[in-house]
Structures are given as C-alpha cells and as structure tokens.
Amino acid sequence: MLKSKIAKNLFSLTIGQILTFILNFFAILLAARFLGVENFGTFTALLAIITIISKFVDFGLGPIVFREQSKESNDFSFLNNAISIRLMFTIIALPITNILLVTLNYNSTEIILANALFLNIFFSQRMANFRELLSTPFKISLNMQYPMALSVLENLFFLVFVLLLPFFNNELSVFILIYIVSSLPSFLLLFYYLRKKFNYKFSFNISLYKWMIKESAPIGGFVILMVIFQQIDVLILKEINGVFEAGIFAAANRITFPLNIIPTTIITTIFPKIIQNIRNNNNQTNERIIKIVYKILFVISYLISITYTFKSEELTKLLFGVEYLNSALPTIFLLWTQTFLFYNFFSLDLLTAYNLQKWNFVYAVLLIILNIALALFLIPLF
C-alpha cells in the first residue's frame, strides 16, 4: 500500500513538475522575445532583488516544518507558527526593499514594478514562500497531486496571459501584472483544498518562534546565501555592463535554473521515507536509497549537458531568437554546473534529515564568497 502511494505521489510530482516546467519555460521564452533584451534584463534584475528579499522572509522554515509535522501529521502548530513568522518578516522586508531600491538608484517606475512583484511572495508558487508551507500537509500525506495540479494551473494562466502581451504593446508593466495575477486563482484554491482535505484553519501563533528560528537559522542562512549565489550575477552584470548584458545572461539562466525541479521532485518524494528510516535506525535501507538517487541525478544532468553542448547555437536561436545568440556559451557553462548542483541539493537535504543543517550554512558561505569574488574579477575583463 505504501509503495503504491509513493509511486502515485512520485508520478504526480514528476508529471506536475514536467508540465509546470514546460508551461513556465515557454511563457518566459515568449516573454523574452516580446519584451526584448533590455526590458527582459530589467525584469530579471527586479525579480532578482525581490527573490533575494523573499528568502529573508523564507528563513529556512519549510524543511523544519516538513520534518516536525512528518512526526505528527495532524499537529498544525508548526505550520501556523511558520506562517505567522513569515508574515512578520514580510512586513519588515517591505520597507527594507524600498530603501535598497532607492540606494541602488532605481527610478520611480522600476520601484513601483518591484513593489508589485513583492506581492508574489504571498501568492506565487514561483517564490515558494507561503505556498511552500501550505503544501506541507500534502507532502506528508503523499497527496501532492493537489499542489501540483494547482502549479500547472498557475503556469497555464501565465502562458495564456503572456500570449496576449503583444496586444498591449509588449509593455513591461503589463507583463509584471500578468506575472502576479496568474498566481491568484491557484493560491485561493490551495487554501480551499487544504481546509477540505485536512480541516486546516490558520491561527496566528508564535509560541514556538524561538525554537523554530533557532532550528531554521542554519538553513535560513544557507537559503539566503544560495539565492544570492543564484541571482547576484544578474545584478552585478546590470551594474557593470547594463541591462542588455543582464538580459543575455538571464536567457541562459532561464534555460538552466528550472532544471532544479529534477532533484526537488525526487527529494520531496523520498524525504519522509528517509526520516522514517532514521527514526527506526534503518540505516541500510537509507544507504541504498541514497546511492540510487545519486546515480539517477548524475545520469540526468550528464545527458542534458552533453546534448546542449553540441547544439548550443541552434537551440538558442530556436528558443530565444537571434537577438539572444550570445547566451549560447554561458548556457553551456551553466548546464555543466548542474551536475554538481544536483548532488549538492540532495546532500544538503540529507544533512537536514540528520539534524546537521549547520553545515549547509558553511557550504553556502564558501560558495557565495567565491562566486562574488570571481564575478567582480572576471566580468570587467570580458
């Protein structure tokens, strides 16, 4: 029975993630073509700032809630505490975001657009903040078909609305409105299914905030530093070389970044089983699971990278158009890094499972120091 449920959950996750990836990929691809390199670069830079801020709101609470509620699935105290903490962090983050935008000399229009994007911290699956927490009971009960169906719905709306962008002169402001509005229906439906399936009711609760912040701090630090690692290149490029170069790099990044759904899908499915094996001291079973997952991640990342390497220019022109041809080489480099990133994502979740999440932070510190140092040194040279 359990094996059947795991298989069904893995199928739902896999199909859902694939459909989400395809819909989002083509929506962004079309948006890049419609907006042009400079507007796409501006959007990506604004989104990078909001994404970084969103991870301060995140603070690594998701894995802790997942771990603790896996032990007692009917206890929503951890979930309510995490949502309450993130609500408070969001209120604090909003003025800080505007101060940062003014400091970085963004104009008034860009600041308004950034504040609009800030709303996605609440609503969107793409930001994985509140939506991530609300999906926790579905993860634990291996009923991810509901969140995945809603994720597909969100990205279907996104793609359909993007197709209408030429009717609005391909305005950046209209695209950002589309980016926000497409998330609302699935957000409301997730609340509905959460209440229907689990009788969940939100109540503001911070009784566990000290313990949760202490537990999640190493993960929170890691999450913040990792998203800086993922987004800082665009911001440095924009500041040094302008929005055009940022747009070129953003196209390359948009091809590679969504591939992170592959390790995420696998980890989400096997994480409760790994936790259960740890509690039952079933180390041999965990060793077998871990070895199999590492092999799968290597094969997938290698096949993707080698395929794109030999057809990079043709694929780039096909996907984004001649205007983005300069993104072919950066895409190759970014794809080959996925082999290591896939390994890292899984390894870091294993550390969390074994209550060794403090090492996640150490890893992230080293990664971000090297990334920023190399970016500041190499970007001006090339």
C-alpha positions in Angstrom: 0.0 0.0 0.0 2.8 2.4 1.0 4.8 1.6 -2.1 1.7 2.2 -4.3 1.1 5.6 -2.6 4.8 6.6 -3.0 4.7 5.6 -6.7 1.4 7.6 -7.2 3.0 10.6 -5.4 6.2 10.4 -7.5 4.1 10.1 -10.7 2.0 13.2 -9.6 5.2 15.1 -8.8 7.0 14.1 -11.9 4.1 14.9 -14.3 3.3 18.1 -12.4 6.8 19.3 -12.4 7.3 18.5 -16.1 4.1 20.3 -17.1 5.0 23.2 -14.8 8.4 23.4 -16.3 7.2 23.3 -19.9 4.5 25.9 -19.4 6.7 28.3 -17.4 9.6 27.8 -19.8 7.6 28.7 -22.9 5.9 31.6 -21.1 9.3 33.0 -20.2 10.7 32.3 -23.6 7.8 34.2 -25.3 8.1 37.0 -22.8 11.8 37.3 -23.6 11.0 37.6 -27.3 8.1 40.0 -26.8 9.9 42.3 -24.3 13.3 42.4 -26.0 16.7 42.0 -24.3 16.7 45.3 -22.4 13.2 45.0 -20.9 13.8 41.4 -20.1 17.1 42.4 -18.4 15.2 45.0 -16.4 12.6 42.5 -15.3 15.2 39.9 -14.4 17.1 42.4 -12.3 14.0 43.5 -10.4 13.0 39.9 -9.9 16.4 39.0 -8.6 16.1 41.7 -5.9 12.7 40.5 -4.9 13.8 36.9 -4.9 16.7 37.6 -2.6 14.4 39.5 -0.2 11.9 36.7 -0.4 14.5 34.3 1.1 15.0 36.5 4.1 11.2 36.0 4.6 11.6 32.3 4.0 14.4 31.9 6.6 14.6 28.1 6.0 11.4 27.4 8.0 10.0 25.0 5.3 12.2 21.9 5.9 11.8 22.3 9.7 8.0 22.3 9.4 8.2 19.4 7.0 10.4 17.4 9.4 8.4 18.1 12.5 5.0 17.7 11.0 6.1 14.4 9.4 6.3 13.1 13.0 2.8 14.2 13.8 0.8 15.0 10.7 -2.3 16.3 12.5 -0.4 18.9 14.5 -0.6 22.2 12.7 1.2 24.2 15.4 4.5 24.2 13.5 2.8 25.2 10.2 0.9 28.1 11.9 4.0 29.3 13.7 6.0 29.3 10.4 3.3 31.2 8.5 3.0 33.7 11.4 6.8 34.2 11.5 6.9 34.7 7.7 4.1 37.3 7.9 6.1 39.3 10.4 9.2 39.0 8.3 7.3 40.1 5.2 6.1 43.3 7.0 9.7 44.1 8.0 11.0 43.2 4.5 8.8 45.7 2.5 10.4 49.0 3.7 13.8 47.4 3.6 13.2 46.5 -0.1 12.3 50.1 -1.0 15.3 51.5 0.8 17.5 49.1 -1.1 15.9 50.1 -4.4 16.4 53.8 -3.8 20.0 53.1 -2.7 20.7 51.3 -5.9 19.3 54.2 -7.9 16.3 52.5 -9.5 13.9 55.0 -10.9 10.3 55.5 -9.7 8.7 53.3 -12.3 11.1 50.4 -11.5 10.4 50.8 -7.8 6.7 50.6 -8.4 7.2 47.5 -10.5 9.4 45.9 -7.9 6.7 46.5 -5.2 4.2 44.9 -7.4 6.5 41.9 -7.8 6.8 41.8 -4.0 3.2 40.6 -3.8 4.3 37.3 -5.4 5.9 36.4 -2.1 2.4 35.8 -0.8 0.7 34.3 -3.8 3.1 32.5 -6.2 4.4 29.0 -6.3 7.5 30.5 -8.1 8.6 32.3 -4.9 8.0 29.1 -2.8 7.3 31.1 0.4 3.8 30.8 1.8 2.7 28.3 -1.0 5.6 26.0 0.1 4.3 26.0 3.7 0.7 25.4 2.7 1.7 22.4 0.6 3.4 20.7 3.6 0.3 18.5 4.7 0.0 17.3 1.1 3.7 16.4 1.0 3.5 14.4 4.3 0.3 12.6 3.3 1.8 11.8 -0.2 -1.1 13.7 -1.9 1.0 16.1 -4.0 -1.4 15.7 -6.9 -3.4 18.7 -5.5 -0.5 21.3 -5.2 1.0 20.0 -8.5 -2.3 20.4 -10.3 -2.6 24.0 -9.0 1.0 24.7 -10.0 0.2 23.6 -13.5 -2.9 25.7 -13.5 -0.9 28.8 -12.4 1.6 28.4 -15.2 -1.1 27.7 -17.7 -2.7 31.0 -16.9 0.7 32.6 -17.1 1.3 31.3 -20.6 -2.1 32.2 -21.8 -1.8 35.8 -20.5 1.7 36.1 -21.9 0.3 35.3 -25.4 -1.8 38.4 -25.0 1.2 40.6 -24.3 1.6 41.9 -28.0 -2.0 43.3 -27.8 -0.6 45.6 -25.0 2.5 46.8 -27.0 4.7 44.3 -25.1 4.8 46.7 -22.1 7.0 45.6 -19.2 4.4 46.8 -16.6 1.7 44.6 -18.3 4.0 41.6 -18.1 4.6 42.1 -14.4 0.9 42.4 -13.8 0.4 39.1 -15.7 3.2 37.6 -13.5 1.2 38.4 -10.4 -2.4 37.9 -11.4 -1.7 34.4 -12.9 -0.9 33.2 -9.4 -4.1 34.3 -7.6 -6.6 31.5 -8.6 -4.3 28.6 -7.6 -3.4 30.3 -4.3 -7.0 30.6 -3.3 -7.8 27.0 -4.5 -4.9 25.7 -2.4 -6.4 27.2 0.7 -9.7 25.6 -0.2 -8.3 22.1 -0.7 -6.2 22.4 2.5 -9.3 23.1 4.5 -11.3 20.4 2.7 -8.7 17.6 3.0 -7.1 18.3 6.3 -9.7 20.6 8.1 -6.9 23.2 8.4 -7.6 26.6 9.9 -4.9 29.2 10.2 -4.5 30.9 13.5 -1.7 33.5 14.3 0.7 31.7 16.6 4.3 32.5 17.5 4.5 30.3 20.7 7.3 28.3 19.1 9.1 31.1 17.4 12.3 31.0 19.4 12.8 27.3 18.9 11.8 27.4 15.2 14.1 30.4 14.4 17.0 28.6 16.2 16.4 25.4 14.3 15.9 27.1 11.0 18.7 29.7 11.3 21.4 27.5 9.7 19.0 26.6 6.9 17.8 30.2 6.6 21.4 31.4 6.3 22.0 28.8 3.6 18.8 29.6 1.7 19.6 33.3 1.7 23.2 32.8 0.6 22.2 30.3 -2.1 19.7 32.6 -3.6 22.3 35.4 -3.6 24.6 32.9 -5.4 21.9 32.3 -8.0 20.8 35.9 -8.5 23.9 38.1 -7.8 25.4 37.6 -11.3 22.5 39.3 -13.0 22.7 42.3 -10.6 26.5 42.6 -11.0 26.2 42.4 -14.8 23.5 45.1 -14.7 25.6 47.4 -12.6 28.8 46.9 -14.6 27.6 46.3 -18.2 24.0 47.4 -18.2 20.6 45.8 -18.7 21.4 44.4 -22.1 24.1 42.1 -20.8 21.9 41.2 -17.9 19.2 40.2 -20.4 21.6 38.0 -22.3 22.7 36.2 -19.1 19.1 35.9 -17.9 18.2 34.0 -21.1 21.0 31.4 -20.3 19.9 31.2 -16.7 16.3 30.7 -17.6 17.2 27.5 -19.5 19.2 26.0 -16.6 17.6 27.2 -13.4 14.2 25.4 -13.9 16.2 22.1 -14.1 16.4 22.3 -10.3 12.9 20.8 -10.3 14.5 17.4 -11.0 16.3 17.0 -7.7 13.4 18.8 -5.9 10.9 16.3 -7.2 13.0 13.3 -6.1 13.8 14.8 -2.7 10.2 15.7 -1.9 9.1 12.1 -2.6 11.8 10.3 -0.6 12.4 12.7 2.3 9.6 11.4 4.5 10.9 7.8 3.9 14.4 8.8 4.9 13.1 10.5 8.0 11.2 7.4 8.9 14.2 5.1 8.4 16.3 7.4 10.6 13.7 7.2 13.4 13.7 3.4 13.0 17.5 3.1 12.8 17.1 1.5 9.4 20.5 2.8 8.0 21.0 0.1 5.4 17.8 1.0 3.6 18.8 4.6 3.6 22.2 3.8 2.2 20.6 2.0 -0.7 18.2 4.9 -1.4 20.9 7.5 -1.2 23.2 5.6 -3.7 20.4 5.1 -6.2 19.4 8.8 -6.0 23.0 10.0 -6.6 23.3 7.8 -9.7 20.0 9.0 -11.1 20.9 12.6 -10.6 24.3 12.1 -12.3 22.8 10.4 -15.4 20.1 13.0 -15.9 22.4 16.0 -15.5 25.1 14.5 -17.8 22.6 13.7 -20.6 21.1 17.2 -20.6 24.5 18.9 -20.6 26.1 16.8 -23.3 23.0 17.2 -25.6 23.0 21.0 -25.3 26.8 21.4 -25.7 26.8 20.1 -29.3 23.8 22.0 -30.4 24.0 25.2 -28.3 23.8 27.9 -31.0 21.0 26.1 -32.9 19.0 25.5 -29.8 19.5 29.1 -28.5 18.3 30.6 -31.8 15.3 28.2 -31.9 14.3 29.1 -28.3 15.0 32.8 -27.9 15.9 34.1 -31.4 19.0 35.5 -32.9 18.8 38.5 -30.5 19.9 36.2 -27.7 22.6 34.2 -29.6 25.3 35.5 -27.3 23.7 33.5 -24.4 24.7 30.1 -26.0 28.1 29.8 -24.4 27.0 30.9 -20.9 24.2 28.3 -21.2 26.8 25.5 -21.8 28.8 26.5 -18.7 25.7 26.8 -16.5 24.4 23.4 -17.7 27.6 21.6 -16.7 27.4 23.1 -13.3 24.0 21.3 -12.8 25.8 18.0 -12.3 27.4 19.4 -9.1 24.4 21.4 -8.1 22.1 18.3 -8.3 24.5 16.5 -6.0 24.6 19.5 -3.6 20.9 19.9 -3.3 20.4 16.3 -2.3 23.4 16.2 0.0 22.2 19.3 1.8 18.7 17.9 2.4 20.4 14.8 3.8 22.2 17.0 6.3 18.9 18.5 7.3 17.4 15.0 7.7 20.2 14.0 10.1 19.9 17.4 12.0 23.3 18.5 10.6 21.9 21.6 8.9 24.6 23.9 10.3 26.9 22.6 7.6 24.5 23.9 4.9 25.4 27.4 6.1 29.2 26.7 6.0 28.8 25.4 2.4 26.8 28.4 1.3 29.2 30.9 2.8 32.1 29.4 0.9 30.1 29.3 -2.3 28.9 32.9 -2.2 32.4 34.3 -1.3 33.9 32.5 -4.3 31.1 33.5 -6.6 31.1 37.2 -5.8 34.9 37.4 -5.9 35.1 35.7 -9.3 32.2 37.7 -10.7 33.7 41.0 -9.7 37.1 40.0 -11.0 36.1 38.3 -14.3 33.1 40.3 -15.6 35.1 43.5 -16.2 37.7 41.5 -18.0 35.3 40.0 -20.5 
